[in-house]
Amino acid sequence: MATTPDKSLMRCLGEFVGYIVKSVKTDPTKTTREVNRTVEERKEGQVTLRRTTIDEVEIQSGDTNV
């Protein structure tokens, strides 16, 4: 069984900084997240039929009156 080498310290630090930068750039008002994407594809002769289903989660802020 092949073993995977451990990540180097610089690689770990780079990932850490990337996560921090991503969180700072993320718009906090955007509260919709994609949780699943399913693609179904069927070919009939020269025609390709494709259906894409996207499941999202949307979180409403507490300020919204429904």
Sequence and secondary structure as in RCSB ss.txt:
>XXXX:A:sequence
MATTPDKSLMRCLGEFVGYIVKSVKTDPTKTTREVNRTVEERKEGQVTLRRTTIDEVEIQSGDTNV
>XXXX:A:secstr
        HHHHHHHHHHHHHHHHHS TT  EEEEEEEEEEEEETTEEEEEEEEEEEE   TT   
